[in-house]
Structure formats: C-alpha cells, structure tokens
C-alpha cells in the first residue's frame, strides 16, 4: 500500500484514543477538547473518584495524592529532558521545553499544597513503597527511551487529557462531598490543561508522523501510559498493595 494511503494525522490518533476510552465505559461519549470540558468524564479509571462516590474520600487521600505526584514530577523532568535531546525538531522541542517549564514551576505550588494539608517536607519526600506508586514513572521513562517523536508527544497528549481531566473531576468531587481541602489544593488540582498546550502536543505528533513515525506504535504507547495513570490513582487512593 502506498505510504500516503495509510498515513494518519494526530487528530485521527487522538480520536482513536478517545474512542477506546468511550468503549471501555458504557454510555461514555467523546468529549471535545477544551478547558470547559475537563470536569466531565475523561478518565474513567480513577480510584479517588470511586472513593468519592462511596462517600469514603478523606483528607488523608488528598495528602497521599500530593505525595505520589511529588515523586512523579522528578521522573517527568528527566523524561522530558531526554525527549528534548532525542528529538531536536521545532515542534517537539517547543512541547518538551514547555512541559519542563510547567513541571518545574509547579513544584513550589505542590509544596504549598503539602504544607496546607499538614505535610512536612520529609513527608512530601516519602512516597508509598508499593509498585503502583511508580508505574507511571516507569512507563513514561520507557516511552522517553524507546518511543518515536510521535509516540512521546501522543503519550504526553493523553496524559494531559486523562490525568489533568481527572484532577478537575477530583476537585469537583471534593467540593461536592465536603471533604476539607485548602484553597491551595483546589487551585492546583482544579486548573486543568490549556488548549494551547494540547495544541503543542498535537503539532509535535504531526511533525513526527510526517517524518515517518509509526502511528500504530504511537497509539499503543499512549494507551499504555493511560493505563499507568490508572495505577497512579490507585496509589493515591491507597489500593496499591504489594501484590497488585
């Protein structure tokens, strides 16, 4: 088959991933991108939301979420730095450097969340020891090492949609359930993702596809990263047992 007959665009790959999410949850529909949509269901596999639905979500879970995210940020900075070095192309560098800037800039705000929730500096550095706490780190690091530009950028796009969309849902659940949460927490986790950042990721995917990156592998890697986000939520919820 000629190359141009099977070529796909970033928009098509993103739509394919959206369809997979909808197929996984009966009654779910594809939701258009945009900050106003991020309180709706983008990430169905969210153990914190399951706790909230059962009326079991507590401030301890919020503290655990902050601690788990803190150790993820360190892995993200290394992964995005590696992606920048591997793919020194305009759209890719623009995306990965913006992610480094955002994650680095988020660290003080996350520390403020921890302090407002009563966590000490040592407490913020001491992550749970079970496997699921590190599943996202491991998958992101593997993708950074082995993925193409299209795969890394599509995985980033999926993470932004699924994780940040899930964070907005958690904040809504916290407000609705009356779980005591400081404004620092609500502001940090309720910010969502800008359309501009999603656009950067989509452009980087297209740039990689134009350079010959395999679209099927890109979708597979992005899907795997989404599954690790589910493990992230289970770690935050405290369901990350050693046997899991």
C-alpha positions in Angstrom: 0.0 0.0 0.0 1.4 3.4 -0.9 2.6 5.5 2.1 0.1 8.3 1.5 -2.8 5.9 1.6 -2.1 4.7 5.1 -0.8 7.9 6.6 -2.7 9.2 9.6 -2.8 12.6 11.4 -2.5 13.4 15.0 -6.2 14.3 15.1 -7.1 10.8 13.9 -4.9 9.2 16.5 -6.3 11.3 19.3 -9.8 10.4 18.1 -8.9 6.7 18.2 -7.8 7.0 21.8 -10.9 8.9 22.7 -13.0 6.1 21.2 -11.1 3.5 23.2 -11.9 5.4 26.4 -15.6 5.6 25.4 -15.7 1.9 24.5 -14.3 1.0 27.9 -17.2 2.7 29.7 -20.8 2.1 28.7 -22.6 5.3 27.8 -19.5 7.4 27.6 -19.1 9.7 24.6 -16.2 11.5 23.1 -15.8 14.9 24.7 -14.5 17.9 22.7 -11.2 19.3 23.8 -11.3 22.5 25.9 -10.9 23.6 29.5 -14.7 23.8 30.0 -14.9 20.1 29.4 -12.4 18.9 31.9 -14.8 18.4 34.7 -16.6 15.8 32.7 -15.6 12.1 32.4 -12.3 11.8 30.5 -10.6 9.2 32.8 -12.9 6.5 34.0 -10.3 4.5 35.8 -9.9 6.8 38.8 -9.8 5.2 42.3 -10.2 8.5 44.1 -13.5 9.2 42.3 -14.6 5.7 43.2 -13.9 6.6 46.9 -15.8 9.8 46.5 -18.9 8.1 45.0 -18.9 5.7 48.0 -18.6 8.6 50.5 -15.1 7.4 51.6 -12.8 10.1 50.3 -10.9 11.8 53.1 -8.2 14.4 53.6 -5.7 11.6 54.0 -6.3 10.6 50.4 -5.6 14.2 49.3 -2.3 14.1 51.2 -1.4 10.8 49.6 -2.2 12.3 46.2 0.2 15.2 46.7 3.0 12.8 47.9 2.6 10.5 44.9 2.6 13.4 42.5 5.7 14.9 44.0 7.8 11.9 43.1 6.3 11.7 39.7 7.4 15.3 38.9 11.1 14.2 39.4 10.7 11.5 36.8 8.8 13.8 34.4 11.6 16.4 34.4 14.2 13.7 33.4 11.9 12.2 30.8 11.1 15.5 29.1 14.8 16.4 29.1 15.6 13.1 27.3 12.8 13.7 24.8 14.2 17.1 24.0 17.7 15.6 23.4 16.3 12.7 21.2 14.1 14.9 19.1 15.7 18.3 18.4 13.0 19.3 16.0 11.0 22.6 16.3 7.6 21.3 17.4 9.0 18.6 19.6 11.4 20.9 21.4 8.7 23.5 21.9 6.5 20.9 23.6 9.0 19.3 25.8 10.6 22.5 26.9 7.2 23.9 27.8 6.5 20.8 29.9 9.8 21.1 31.7 8.9 24.7 32.5 5.5 23.8 33.7 6.6 20.9 35.9 9.5 22.9 37.4 7.2 25.8 38.1 4.6 23.6 39.6 6.9 22.2 42.3 6.6 25.2 44.7 2.8 25.2 44.3 2.7 21.5 45.1 4.9 22.1 48.2 2.3 24.8 49.2 -0.4 22.2 48.8 1.5 19.8 51.0 2.1 22.4 53.7 -1.6 23.5 53.7 -2.6 19.8 54.1 -0.3 19.5 57.1 2.5 17.5 55.4 6.1 18.2 56.4 9.0 18.4 53.9 10.1 14.9 54.9 6.5 13.7 54.5 6.4 15.1 51.0 9.6 13.3 50.0 8.5 9.9 51.5 6.4 8.2 48.8 4.5 5.0 49.3 6.6 2.0 48.6 4.2 -0.2 46.6 4.7 -0.8 42.8 1.7 1.2 41.6 3.2 4.4 43.0 6.0 4.1 40.4 4.0 2.6 37.5 3.6 6.0 35.7 7.3 6.9 36.2 8.4 3.6 34.7 6.1 3.8 31.7 6.9 7.4 31.0 10.7 6.7 31.3 10.4 3.7 28.9 8.4 5.8 26.4 11.0 8.5 26.6 13.8 6.0 25.9 12.1 3.9 23.2 9.3 5.9 21.7 9.4 7.9 18.5 8.6 11.6 18.5 5.0 10.9 17.5 4.7 8.3 20.3 6.2 10.5 23.0 4.1 13.5 22.0 0.9 11.4 21.7 1.6 9.9 25.1 2.0 13.4 26.5 -1.3 14.5 25.0 -3.1 11.5 26.5 -1.5 12.2 29.9 -2.7 15.9 29.7 -6.2 14.8 28.8 -6.6 11.9 31.2 -4.6 13.0 34.2 -5.4 16.7 34.3 -9.0 16.0 33.4 -9.1 13.5 36.2 -7.7 16.1 38.6 -10.5 18.5 37.7 -13.0 15.7 38.5 -11.4 15.1 41.8 -11.7 18.7 42.8 -15.3 18.7 41.8 -15.9 15.6 43.9 -14.0 17.2 46.9 -16.3 20.3 46.7 -19.4 18.2 46.4 -18.6 15.8 49.2 -17.5 18.5 51.6 -14.1 16.9 52.3 -12.0 19.6 54.0 -9.4 20.8 51.4 -7.3 24.0 51.5 -7.6 26.5 48.6 -4.0 25.7 47.6 -5.1 22.1 46.8 -8.3 23.2 45.0 -6.5 25.8 42.9 -3.6 23.4 42.0 -5.6 20.4 41.0 -8.5 22.3 39.5 -6.5 24.3 36.9 -6.9 21.7 34.1 -5.0 21.9 30.8 -4.9 24.8 28.3 -6.0 24.2 24.7 -2.7 25.8 23.7 -0.7 23.0 25.4 -2.8 20.3 23.9 -2.2 22.0 20.5 1.5 21.9 21.0 1.4 18.2 21.7 -0.8 17.6 18.6 1.6 19.6 16.4 4.6 17.6 17.7 2.7 14.3 16.9 2.0 15.5 13.3 5.7 16.6 12.9 6.8 13.1 13.9 4.3 11.4 11.6 5.5 13.5 8.7 9.0 12.2 9.5 7.8 8.6 9.1 6.9 7.6 12.7 4.6 4.6 13.0 1.1 5.6 14.0 0.1 2.2 15.5 3.1 2.2 17.8 2.3 5.8 18.9 -1.3 4.9 19.8 -0.1 1.8 21.7 2.4 3.7 23.8 -0.1 6.4 24.6 -2.6 3.8 25.6 -0.1 2.2 27.9 0.7 5.5 29.6 -3.0 6.0 30.2 -3.1 2.6 32.0 -0.3 3.7 34.2 -2.3 6.8 35.2 -5.0 4.4 36.5 -2.3 2.9 38.7 -1.4 6.4 39.8 -4.9 7.0 41.1 -4.9 3.6 42.8 -1.7 4.6 44.6 -3.2 7.9 45.7 -6.3 6.0 46.9 -4.2 3.6 48.9 -5.2 0.5 46.9 -1.6 -0.1 45.7 -0.9 -3.3 47.6 2.3 -5.1 47.2 0.6 -7.9 45.4 -1.2 -5.6 42.9 
